[in-house]
Amino acid sequence: MAQLIGPSLIQDQLRLLPFVLTESPRGLPGSLPARVAGNAQQSTVAITYTGQRLTMAYQGANFPPYPSDTAVYALLVVDDSTQRAQGVLLYEGQRPPKSYPQLGTVSGGDKTMYGVRVDWGGVSNPHCPLLGSPVPAPTP
């Protein structure tokens, strides 16, 4: 149940402009946990920067199909209390408005990535974490 409700609550944060990230966070690790919303299989994304934009390569077999009849986009999820990136969720459905700031792309540059801050404790259950184990703090 948490695997379905958590991604839905995170997606709802896109309606609240103060929670939408306007630029890529600094100091991201080399990889983050990733999941396609509604899919129980955990994956990862490898992270690189191209200037200020993020490029994330999805590492897993359940990446949304090509071609897809629906829009596919990614959300970089950041805890609003610690400002720490928790991972990436991919969604199939209606894409956010074109006016929203795009942080980069996922896998091959074809899936747009946005970012959103959330109350991580309110969307991920510690007994069944939405994106696996907590992301370690970056080293100074």
ABEGO torsion letter per residue (X at the ends): XAAAAAAAAAAAAAABAAABBABBBBGBBABBBBBBBGBABBBBBBBBBBEABBBBBBBEAABBBOBBABBBBBBBBBBAAAGBBAEBBBBBEBBBBAABBBAEBBEGGABBBBBBBBBAAAABBAABBAAEBBBBBBBX
